[in-house]
Amino acid sequence: MSESAERVLVIVPAWNEENNVGATVRSIRAAGPYDIAVVDDGSTDSTAEAARAAGAVVLTLPFNLGVGGAMRTGFTYARRHGYGRAIQVDADGQHNPADIARVLDGLDRADISIGARFADVGDYPVKGPRRWAMVVLAKVVSNVANTRLTDVTSGFRAANGAAIEQYVRYYPAEYLGDTIDSLVAAVHSGLRVTQVPVAMRPRAAGRPSQNAWGSTVYLLRSVFALALAVLRPRRRRTEPPA
């Protein structure tokens, strides 16, 4: 494996996470020799200062674009700086940095490795319509990807060079729809997907950007986004630059 392929960039999208992002960055640094880029997604608090003080590179967006826009920024940074692998870790502390190595190991057999919450590890609570929508989404995307996936809305995802290249070209900004649409687009371009079981932790501090009802509504919207994504014509796989 080349030196560039071994370098890992951890991308941390962050919006008004001044109370969490510092501890998250320090936990990632303790978990392994990873470079860290926090994408400050138009925060109005001290998120950027806290991330920088903890040792991360900070990419500042002038206004809030959402997770999709932040991740596309992070993947663009990864490609420009020659990273062979990149992985998303949320700023709120719900993704355990101790699982980064395990999720990255999934790239040994696929181009995209998902840290899956509903794969017999952990007890992340999701019930009602939101859970039903997630099950339907997982079944449909599993059929598209021709492999069993149980958590296609997880943002804890690793990408190799080919997937980084794909994400730079196409990564929608819609909340939660971004994970679904980008995943289907990646599969349609010929990329392989796998999953690794992980446990999700409670948010360390603060409130989520979406409440339970809002998340349910957006998940139902993502079903519509998925239908459009499945119907989109397949594109040929793009290899990363040598």
C-alpha positions in Angstrom: 0.0 0.0 0.0 1.4 3.4 -1.0 2.1 6.1 1.6 -0.8 8.3 0.3 -3.2 5.3 0.6 -2.3 4.9 4.2 -3.0 8.5 5.2 -6.4 8.9 6.8 -8.4 12.1 7.1 -11.1 12.3 9.7 -13.8 14.8 8.5 -15.9 16.3 11.3 -18.8 18.4 10.1 -19.8 20.8 12.9 -22.5 23.4 13.3 -22.7 25.2 16.6 -20.9 22.4 18.5 -18.6 24.5 20.7 -19.4 22.4 23.8 -18.6 19.1 22.0 -16.1 19.5 19.2 -13.0 20.0 21.4 -13.6 16.8 23.3 -14.4 15.0 20.0 -11.2 16.1 18.3 -9.1 15.1 21.3 -10.8 11.7 21.4 -10.0 11.2 17.7 -6.3 12.1 18.3 -6.2 9.6 21.1 -7.7 6.9 18.9 -4.9 6.8 16.3 -2.6 8.7 14.0 -5.3 10.5 12.0 -5.3 13.9 10.5 -8.5 15.8 11.4 -10.4 18.4 9.4 -13.3 20.1 11.2 -15.7 21.7 8.7 -17.2 24.6 10.6 -20.5 24.8 8.8 -21.4 28.5 9.3 -21.4 28.3 13.1 -22.4 31.4 15.1 -20.6 30.2 18.3 -17.0 29.3 19.1 -16.9 26.0 17.3 -14.0 26.9 15.0 -11.9 28.2 17.9 -12.6 25.1 20.1 -11.7 22.8 17.2 -8.5 24.6 16.4 -7.4 24.7 20.0 -7.9 20.9 20.2 -5.5 20.4 17.3 -7.7 20.1 14.2 -7.4 21.9 10.8 -10.6 24.0 10.5 -12.3 24.6 7.1 -14.7 27.5 7.5 -17.9 27.8 5.5 -19.4 31.3 5.4 -22.9 30.1 6.1 -24.7 26.9 7.0 -24.9 24.4 4.1 -25.9 21.3 6.0 -24.1 18.0 6.5 -23.9 17.2 2.8 -22.3 20.5 1.9 -19.9 20.2 4.8 -18.9 16.7 3.8 -18.4 17.6 0.2 -16.0 20.3 1.4 -14.2 17.8 3.5 -13.8 15.3 0.7 -12.6 18.0 -1.6 -9.9 18.9 0.9 -9.0 15.2 1.2 -8.5 14.8 -2.6 -6.5 18.0 -2.9 -4.1 16.9 -0.1 -3.8 13.3 -1.4 -5.5 11.3 1.3 -6.1 7.7 0.4 -8.9 7.2 2.9 -11.4 9.5 4.7 -14.0 8.9 7.4 -16.8 11.0 8.8 -17.1 11.4 12.6 -19.9 13.6 14.0 -18.9 16.5 16.2 -21.5 15.7 18.9 -19.6 12.7 20.3 -22.2 10.0 19.2 -19.6 8.3 17.0 -17.0 6.5 19.1 -13.5 7.3 17.7 -12.4 3.9 19.1 -14.4 2.4 16.2 -12.7 4.4 13.5 -10.1 1.6 12.9 -12.8 -1.0 12.7 -14.8 1.0 10.1 -11.6 1.7 8.1 -10.9 -2.1 8.0 -14.1 -2.5 6.0 -12.3 -0.7 3.1 -10.2 -3.9 2.7 -13.2 -5.5 1.0 -15.2 -2.4 -0.3 -14.9 1.2 -1.4 -17.3 2.5 1.2 -17.6 1.1 4.8 -20.6 2.0 6.9 -20.5 2.0 10.7 -23.9 0.4 11.2 -26.0 0.9 14.4 -28.5 -1.9 13.8 -26.2 -4.8 13.3 -26.4 -6.6 16.7 -24.1 -4.2 18.5 -25.2 -1.5 20.8 -28.7 -0.4 21.8 -29.4 2.8 19.8 -33.1 3.5 20.4 -35.2 4.3 17.3 -38.9 3.4 17.3 -42.1 4.2 15.4 -42.4 5.6 11.8 -38.8 6.7 11.9 -37.6 3.1 12.5 -40.0 1.7 9.9 -38.7 4.2 7.3 -35.1 3.3 8.1 -35.9 -0.4 7.6 -37.5 0.2 4.2 -34.6 2.3 3.1 -32.1 -0.3 4.2 -33.9 -3.1 2.3 -34.1 -1.0 -0.9 -30.5 0.1 -0.8 -29.4 -3.5 0.0 -31.0 -4.6 -3.2 -29.4 -1.8 -5.2 -25.9 -2.5 -3.6 -26.4 -6.3 -3.8 -25.3 -6.7 -0.2 -27.1 -6.7 3.2 -27.1 -3.3 4.8 -29.0 -2.5 8.0 -28.2 1.2 8.5 -28.0 3.2 5.3 -28.6 6.6 7.1 -25.5 6.3 9.3 -23.1 9.1 8.8 -20.2 7.1 10.3 -18.8 6.1 6.9 -15.3 5.6 5.5 -14.3 6.1 1.9 -11.3 5.0 -0.1 -9.7 7.0 -3.0 -12.3 6.0 -5.5 -15.2 6.9 -3.2 -13.6 10.2 -2.3 -13.4 11.0 -6.0 -17.1 10.1 -6.4 -18.1 12.2 -3.5 -16.3 15.2 -4.7 -18.2 14.9 -8.0 -21.6 14.2 -6.3 -22.7 14.6 -2.7 -26.2 16.2 -2.2 -26.8 18.6 0.7 -30.2 17.4 1.8 -30.3 16.3 5.5 -30.4 12.5 5.7 -31.2 12.4 2.0 -27.6 13.2 1.6 -26.5 9.8 3.0 -29.1 7.9 1.0 -28.7 9.7 -2.3 -24.9 9.7 -2.1 -24.8 6.0 -1.3 -27.0 5.0 -4.3 -25.0 7.3 -6.6 -21.8 5.6 -5.4 -23.2 2.2 -6.1 -24.5 3.3 -9.5 -20.9 4.4 -10.3 -19.6 0.9 -9.6 -18.4 1.3 -6.0 -18.8 -1.5 -3.5 -20.3 -1.0 -0.1 -20.0 -3.0 3.1 -20.9 -2.4 6.8 -19.3 -2.9 10.1 -21.3 -3.1 13.4 -20.8 -0.2 15.8 -22.5 1.1 18.9 -23.8 4.7 18.9 -23.3 6.8 22.0 -25.6 9.5 23.4 -25.0 13.1 22.4 -22.3 14.5 24.8 -23.9 17.9 25.2 -26.5 20.3 23.7 -29.5 19.5 21.5 -29.7 17.8 18.1 -30.4 20.0 15.1 -33.6 17.9 14.4 -36.1 16.7 16.9 -37.8 13.3 16.6 -40.7 14.6 14.5 -38.4 16.5 12.3 -36.2 13.5 11.7 -39.2 11.4 10.9 -40.4 14.0 8.3 -37.0 14.1 6.7 -36.7 10.4 6.7 -39.9 10.2 4.8 -38.6 12.8 2.4 -35.5 10.7 2.0 -37.7 7.8 0.8 -38.7 10.1 -2.1 -35.1 11.1 -2.6 -34.2 7.4 -2.7 -36.8 6.7 -5.4 -35.2 9.4 -7.6 -31.7 8.2 -6.9 -32.6 4.6 -7.9 -34.1 5.9 -11.1 -31.0 8.0 -11.9 -28.9 6.4 -14.8 -25.8 4.5 -13.7 -22.4 6.1 -14.4 -19.0 4.5 -15.0 -16.7 4.1 -12.1 -14.1 6.9 -11.8 -10.6 5.8 -10.5 -8.7 8.2 -8.2 -5.7 10.1 -9.5 -2.5 8.1 -9.3 
